[in-house]
Amino acid sequence: MYPCAVHLVASCDELVEWQVGIPLLHTLNEVGRNVMQGGSRRSALYGSLNWQHEDAWDFLHIKNWHDMTVPGTNMSVADVKKADFNYHAPLDMMNISLNYDDAWLNGNRSEVFTENCKQALMTGEPGFSFNFGVKENETLRNACTEITSEDDSDVCNLGSVNLAAIDSIDEFKDVVNLASKFLVCGLIRAHLPYNKVEKVRQQNSRIGLGLMGVHEWLLQRGHKYGMCDEFKSWLKVYRDESERSANEHCDRLFLNRPKGYRAIAPTGTISILAGTTSGVEPIYAVTYKRRYLADGTKWKHQFMVDGTAEALISRGIKPEDIESAVDLAADPERRIKFQFELQKYVDHAISSTLNLPAWGTDLNNESGVNEFERLVRKYAHGLRGLTVYPDGSRGGQPITSVAYEEANSKRGVIFEDNSDEQCLSGVCSI
């Protein structure tokens, strides 16, 4: 269980909408740079503009760090960011997206949307926020974008069920029942920063029961990453029982019934603690090189085997039979279609990142923009958002896929990797 992160504000419990443009985003980005949670973790920020906003075109290119030169040098901001993740760059503390509404859904071809698709393929940002029909005004998001609201100062309570740890659909029903009631109790007990948030909380009673371990659950049952009939039957229980039990509990406690019940968060840290796959994401890579900053000065890396993949391999599943996000990067429609099908059972949103090959490669380049635009348009009406990440598009990328044999043979060894120039091979022993 955990509270929503912020939407353009420094308090960790509320969602606040700002009908302004780029200058405020820059201001809040710098606030986020310096405001630490617990003295170490930076604030989580999300910024967005409507696709028809007068700043939309500038907003599309605001994080094109590769086109920006560091003063007094011939190096781009992107290159410096790769060597020094803390180097200041525009909106580097903030996830950003453009909001698309009914006017876009029912309108003609949009130059802004085409450019948004190109930007997503090239740099990963801005992403896409989709708000249609009765949810057209739900433009507010928390930083990971799985919570949606149209109310200023809204608040929510999130939690995730580890699907991979549940053996039967009857057990799953019991867990969803208890978890939904638990979230209702946690929501009404939370301490809030000011009266307006309390009033909105009372009005909305917004919760978000999520799932994690989805890919592990599919692998355990011999399914490929994607929708299947068995998973649909479990999702119906998830949808129906979460709403029934939360309403029952709210009625018992004389609370307003929730305006939202289910939201799937990325669950990065808690899925590691639970030893399963994160949210609805496929395993990123069966084996990978993890890069990290030691003592605040030296980049180091080590080779890792994904913990969930290793457990599955120990139970007889071959490494090559585990489809990863890296594998699926060559087939983006499978990822988008799965999110589209899953969204039918989720009333808030789904936090999921579509991994893509690096821009300029055979599978991701200028010639593919129109096809990607067609693909996103095909599924947009049933999505709440879409986030993509082309490999290597941002400095400080912590994980890079490597071959199983290489990672398995080098496990337990720490390598020093201070710069791409110094270590062209990517491996420099201490």
C-alpha positions in Angstrom: 0.0 0.0 0.0 1.3 3.4 -0.9 0.0 6.9 -1.6 -0.1 8.5 -5.0 2.9 10.6 -6.1 2.5 14.1 -7.2 1.2 15.9 -10.3 3.2 19.1 -10.6 3.4 19.7 -6.9 5.7 18.8 -4.1 3.3 17.1 -1.7 3.3 13.3 -2.1 -0.4 12.8 -1.6 -2.2 15.0 -4.0 -3.0 15.6 -7.7 -3.1 19.2 -8.7 -3.9 20.5 -12.2 -2.1 23.5 -13.7 -3.6 25.1 -16.8 -0.4 26.9 -17.8 2.5 26.2 -20.1 6.2 25.5 -20.1 7.5 28.2 -17.7 5.7 26.6 -14.7 7.0 23.2 -15.7 10.6 24.5 -15.7 10.0 26.0 -12.2 8.6 22.8 -10.7 11.3 20.8 -12.3 13.9 22.7 -10.4 11.9 22.4 -7.2 11.9 18.6 -7.8 15.7 18.7 -8.3 16.2 20.0 -4.8 13.3 18.6 -2.8 14.3 15.2 -1.5 12.1 12.5 0.1 13.9 11.2 3.2 16.9 13.2 2.2 17.9 11.0 -0.7 15.1 10.3 -3.2 14.0 13.1 -5.6 10.4 14.1 -5.9 8.5 12.3 -8.6 7.0 14.8 -11.1 4.7 14.5 -14.1 3.9 17.3 -16.5 1.5 17.5 -19.4 -0.1 19.8 -21.9 -3.1 19.4 -24.2 -2.2 18.6 -27.8 -3.8 21.9 -28.9 -2.0 24.0 -26.3 -0.1 27.0 -27.8 3.1 25.6 -26.3 2.6 22.0 -27.6 5.1 22.1 -30.5 7.9 23.5 -28.2 6.9 21.0 -25.6 7.4 18.2 -28.0 11.0 19.1 -28.4 11.8 20.3 -24.9 13.8 17.2 -24.0 15.8 16.9 -27.3 19.0 17.1 -25.3 20.9 15.7 -28.3 20.3 19.0 -30.1 21.5 21.2 -27.2 25.1 22.1 -26.8 26.8 22.6 -23.4 28.0 26.2 -23.1 31.8 26.5 -23.9 32.0 23.0 -25.4 31.1 21.1 -28.6 29.4 18.4 -26.6 25.7 17.9 -26.5 23.7 17.9 -23.3 22.7 14.2 -24.0 26.4 13.2 -24.1 27.2 15.0 -20.9 24.1 13.4 -19.3 25.4 10.0 -20.1 28.6 10.7 -18.2 27.0 12.7 -15.4 23.4 11.8 -14.8 23.1 14.8 -12.4 24.0 17.4 -15.0 21.1 19.9 -15.3 18.9 19.5 -18.4 15.4 20.8 -19.3 12.7 18.9 -17.4 15.1 16.1 -16.4 13.3 15.6 -13.1 9.9 15.1 -14.8 8.0 12.6 -16.9 6.1 14.4 -19.7 3.3 13.7 -22.1 0.7 15.3 -24.3 -3.0 14.9 -23.5 -5.3 13.7 -26.3 -9.1 14.2 -26.0 -12.3 13.6 -28.0 -11.4 16.5 -30.4 -8.3 14.5 -31.4 -10.0 11.1 -31.4 -12.8 12.3 -33.7 -10.7 14.7 -35.8 -8.5 14.6 -38.7 -4.8 13.8 -39.0 -2.7 15.9 -36.6 0.7 17.2 -37.3 1.3 17.4 -33.6 0.5 13.7 -33.1 2.7 12.7 -36.0 5.6 14.6 -34.4 4.8 13.1 -31.0 5.1 9.6 -32.5 8.5 10.5 -34.0 9.7 12.0 -30.7 8.6 8.9 -28.8 10.5 6.7 -31.2 13.6 8.9 -31.0 13.9 10.0 -27.4 10.9 8.3 -25.6 9.3 11.7 -24.7 6.8 13.1 -24.6 4.5 10.1 -24.0 0.8 9.9 -24.7 -2.1 10.5 -22.3 -5.5 9.5 -23.7 -8.7 10.8 -22.1 -11.9 10.1 -24.0 -15.7 10.1 -23.5 -16.8 10.3 -19.9 -13.1 10.4 -18.8 -12.1 13.2 -21.1 -11.5 15.5 -18.1 -9.3 13.0 -16.3 -6.1 14.6 -17.3 -4.5 14.5 -13.9 -1.9 11.9 -13.4 0.5 10.8 -10.7 4.2 10.5 -11.7 3.9 6.9 -12.9 0.6 7.9 -14.6 -1.5 5.0 -13.4 -3.9 7.1 -11.4 -6.3 9.4 -13.2 -8.6 12.2 -11.9 -10.3 15.4 -13.0 -10.4 16.8 -9.5 -7.8 19.3 -8.1 -6.2 18.0 -4.9 -7.4 14.4 -5.3 -5.8 11.6 -3.3 -5.7 7.9 -3.6 -4.4 4.7 -2.0 -2.6 2.1 -4.1 -1.6 -1.5 -3.5 -0.7 -4.5 -5.6 -1.5 -8.2 -5.5 1.3 -10.6 -6.4 -0.5 -12.7 -9.0 2.4 -15.1 -9.3 2.1 -16.2 -5.7 -1.6 -17.3 -6.0 -2.4 -20.8 -7.1 -6.2 -20.8 -7.7 -8.8 -18.4 -8.9 -10.8 -18.9 -5.6 -7.7 -17.9 -3.6 -7.3 -14.9 -5.9 -10.9 -13.8 -5.2 -10.3 -13.9 -1.5 -7.1 -11.9 -1.8 -8.8 -9.2 -4.0 -11.6 -9.0 -1.5 -9.3 -8.4 1.5 -6.9 -6.1 -0.4 -9.7 -3.8 -1.7 -11.1 -3.4 1.9 -7.6 -2.9 3.2 -7.1 0.0 0.7 -10.3 1.6 1.8 -9.2 1.5 5.4 -5.8 2.9 4.6 -7.3 5.7 2.5 -9.5 7.1 5.3 -6.7 6.8 7.9 -4.1 8.7 5.9 -2.9 12.0 7.2 -3.4 14.7 4.6 -1.7 18.1 4.1 -4.7 20.4 4.1 -8.5 20.6 4.2 -9.2 20.7 0.5 -7.5 17.3 0.0 -9.7 15.8 2.8 -12.9 17.1 1.2 -11.9 15.6 -2.2 -10.9 12.4 -0.6 -14.3 12.1 1.1 -16.0 12.9 -2.2 -14.1 10.4 -4.3 -12.7 7.6 -2.0 -10.3 6.8 -4.8 -8.3 3.6 -4.5 -6.2 1.6 -7.0 -5.7 -2.1 -6.5 -3.1 -3.3 -8.9 -1.3 -6.5 -10.1 2.3 -7.6 -10.2 3.9 -10.8 -11.3 1.7 -11.0 -14.4 4.5 -12.3 -16.7 5.6 -14.8 -14.1 2.0 -16.0 -13.8 1.8 -16.5 -17.6 5.1 -18.3 -17.7 4.1 -20.6 -14.9 1.1 -21.7 -16.9 2.9 -22.1 -20.2 1.4 -19.0 -21.8 3.3 -16.5 -24.0 3.3 -12.8 -23.0 -0.2 -11.6 -24.0 -3.9 -12.1 -23.4 -5.3 -15.7 -23.1 -8.7 -17.1 -22.0 -7.4 -18.3 -18.6 -6.0 -14.8 -17.8 -9.3 -13.2 -18.9 -11.2 -15.3 -16.3 -8.9 -14.2 -13.5 -9.2 -10.5 -14.7 -13.0 -10.8 -14.5 -12.7 -11.7 -10.9 -10.2 -8.9 -10.3 -12.6 -6.4 -11.9 -15.9 -7.6 -10.3 -14.6 -8.5 -6.8 -12.5 -5.4 -6.3 -15.6 -3.2 -7.0 -18.0 -5.3 -5.0 -15.9 -5.6 -1.9 -14.8 -2.0 -1.9 -18.4 -0.8 -2.2 -19.5 -3.2 0.5 -16.8 -1.8 2.9 -17.6 1.8 2.0 -21.3 1.2 2.7 -20.5 -0.3 6.0 -18.3 2.7 7.0 -20.8 5.3 5.6 -18.3 6.4 3.0 -18.9 7.5 -0.6 -18.2 4.6 -3.0 -14.9 4.9 -4.8 -14.7 6.7 -8.1 -11.9 4.4 -9.1 -11.0 0.9 -8.0 -8.1 -0.5 -10.0 -4.8 0.9 -11.2 -1.7 -1.0 -12.2 1.5 0.6 -11.1 5.1 -0.3 -12.3 5.9 -1.8 -8.8 9.6 -1.7 -9.5 10.9 -1.9 -5.9 8.1 -3.9 -4.3 8.2 -6.6 -7.1 11.9 -7.0 -6.4 11.1 -7.5 -2.7 8.4 -10.0 -3.7 10.7 -11.8 -6.1 8.5 -11.5 -9.1 8.0 -9.6 -12.3 7.0 -5.9 -12.1 3.4 -4.9 -12.8 2.3 -6.1 -16.1 5.7 -5.7 -17.6 7.5 -8.7 -19.2 10.9 -9.5 -17.7 13.1 -6.8 -19.1 16.0 -9.2 -19.9 16.8 -12.7 -18.7 20.4 -11.4 -18.2 21.7 -7.9 -18.2 24.5 -5.6 -17.3 23.6 -3.3 -14.3 25.4 0.1 -14.2 25.5 2.1 -11.0 27.4 5.0 -9.4 29.6 4.0 -6.5 30.7 6.5 -3.9 29.1 9.2 -6.0 32.1 9.3 -8.3 32.8 6.0 -10.1 30.6 4.2 -12.5 30.7 0.5 -12.0 28.7 -2.4 -13.5 28.1 -6.1 -12.8 26.4 -8.8 -14.8 23.1 -10.1 -13.4 20.6 -12.9 -14.1 17.1 -11.7 -13.5 15.9 -13.2 -10.2 12.5 -14.3 -11.5 14.1 -15.7 -14.6 16.6 -17.7 -12.6 13.9 -19.2 -10.5 12.0 -20.3 -13.6 15.2 -21.7 -15.2 15.8 -23.7 -12.0 12.3 -25.2 -12.5 13.2 -26.4 -16.0 12.3 -23.5 -18.3 15.0 -22.8 -20.9 16.4 -19.2 -20.9 15.7 -18.9 -24.6 12.0 -19.7 -24.0 11.5 -16.7 -21.7 10.3 -13.8 -23.8 11.7 -10.5 -22.5 10.9 -6.8 -23.1 14.1 -6.8 -25.2 12.8 -9.6 -27.4 9.4 -8.0 -27.8 10.9 -4.7 -28.8 10.9 -6.0 -32.3 7.1 -6.5 -32.2 5.6 -3.4 -30.5 2.0 -4.3 -31.5 2.1 -7.3 -29.1 2.9 -5.1 -26.2 0.4 -2.4 -27.1 -2.4 -4.9 -27.9 -1.8 -6.6 -24.5 -2.1 -3.3 -22.7 -5.3 -2.5 -24.8 -6.9 -5.8 -23.8 -5.9 -5.5 -20.1 -7.3 -1.9 -19.9 -10.8 -3.3 -20.4 -10.5 -4.6 -16.8 -8.8 -1.5 -15.3 -10.8 1.7 -14.6 -7.8 3.9 -13.8 -4.7 3.4 -16.0 -1.8 1.0 -16.5 1.8 2.0 -16.0 3.8 0.2 -18.6 6.8 1.1 -20.8 7.1 -0.2 -24.3 10.8 -0.9 -24.9 12.0 -0.3 -28.5 15.3 -0.7 -30.4 17.6 2.3 -30.5 16.7 5.1 -32.9 18.5 4.9 -36.1 18.6 1.1 -36.2 16.9 -1.2 -38.7 13.8 -1.6 -36.5 13.5 2.0 -35.4 14.1 4.8 -37.8 12.6 7.6 -39.8 10.9 5.2 -42.2 8.9 3.6 -39.4 7.2 6.8 -38.0 4.0 6.4 -40.1 3.6 2.8 -39.2 4.1 3.5 -35.5 1.5 6.3 -35.8 -1.0 3.9 -37.5 -0.4 1.4 -34.7 -1.0 3.9 -31.9 -4.1 5.3 -33.6 -5.4 1.7 -33.9 -5.4 1.1 -30.1 -5.6 4.6 -28.7 -9.4 4.6 -28.1 -8.9 1.8 -25.6 -5.8 3.0 -23.8 -5.4 5.6 -21.0 -1.7 6.3 -21.9 1.3 5.0 -23.7 5.0 5.3 -22.7 7.9 4.1 -24.9 11.6 3.9 -24.3 14.1 3.5 -27.2 17.2 1.7 -26.0 20.0 4.1 -25.0 17.8 7.3 -25.5 18.6 8.7 -22.1 21.8 9.1 -20.1 22.1 7.1 -16.9 20.3 4.0 -18.4 21.0 1.5 -15.6 20.4 -1.8 -17.4 21.5 -3.2 -20.7 20.6 -6.7 -22.0 23.5 -9.1 -22.6 23.7 -12.8 -23.6 22.9 -15.4 -21.0 26.3 -17.2 -21.4 28.2 -13.9 -20.8 26.3 -12.8 -17.8 26.2 -16.2 -16.2 30.0 -16.6 -16.6 30.8 -13.2 -15.0 28.4 -13.2 -12.1 29.8 -11.9 -8.8 32.5 -9.8 -10.5 32.3 -6.0 -10.3 33.8 -4.0 -13.2 34.7 -0.3 -13.4 33.1 1.6 -16.2 33.8 5.3 -15.9 33.1 6.5 -19.4 32.2 5.3 -22.9 35.4 6.9 -24.2 37.7 5.2 -21.6 36.0 1.7 -21.9 34.9 1.3 -25.5 34.3 -2.4 -24.9 32.0 -1.7 -21.9 34.2 -3.9 -19.7 37.1 -2.4 -17.7 38.4 -4.4 -14.8 39.3 -2.5 -11.6 
